[in-house]
Amino acid sequence: MLLARYQHEFIEAGCDEAGRGCLAGPVFAAAVILPHDFDHAILNDSKQISEEIRYQLRIEIEEKAIAYAVASVDNLEIDEINILNASFLAMHRAIEKLHLMPQFLIIDGNRFKKYPNIPHECIIKGDGKYFSIAAASILAKTYRDDYMQQIAIEHPEYDWHTNKGYPTIKHRKTVMEIGFTPYHRKTFRVSDPQLSIF
């Protein structure tokens, strides 16, 4: 069972990102502030939920959240500052877009670049522990998937409508045969063992 809050003293936002391990496209991030008493029987880490349910949950999250925002960092910025810093930047941009500024942040993962004047706590596998991080993971994932579906129309041969830019065998083979598109992350080697799907 996920928890509604990490702490109860301050207005709290959960933050997560989607698309760190992709060969193409931006990294997306979301920040979500939920009501103190928020509860949900199904909401969980986006990776544990089907695509259909994720989109249903997105509607509920956007209806019930006190505040939410989604932001991205494109592939050119990723190549310039690296994917870890790009993930932090995407989360910072999402926080900046919130119409209600949180007083405390809970971040999925074990590292984060401090957002000015707001304390935070990094939580490993936080998207499976706290509703607000799970909600952020749903928004980041679905909005990124929407974006990848759009650019897949321009480059259908890379199969982004199904792989969403992740390094599947077909995606890798297509890159090796045809080359990069303007949406690819040039600093990500197609044979990089960190991107292995095996």
Buried (B, 14 or more C-beta within 10 A) or exposed (E): EBEBBBEEEBBBBBBBBBBBBBBBBBBBBBBBBBEEEBEBEEBBBBEEBEEEBBBBBBEBBBEBBBBBBBBBBBBEBBBEEEBBBBBBBBBBBBBEBBEEBBBBBBBBBEEBEEBEEBEBBBBEEBBBBBBBBBBBBBBBBBBBBEBBEEBBEEBEEBBBBEBBBBBBEEBBEBBEEEEBBEBBBEEBEBEEEEBEEE
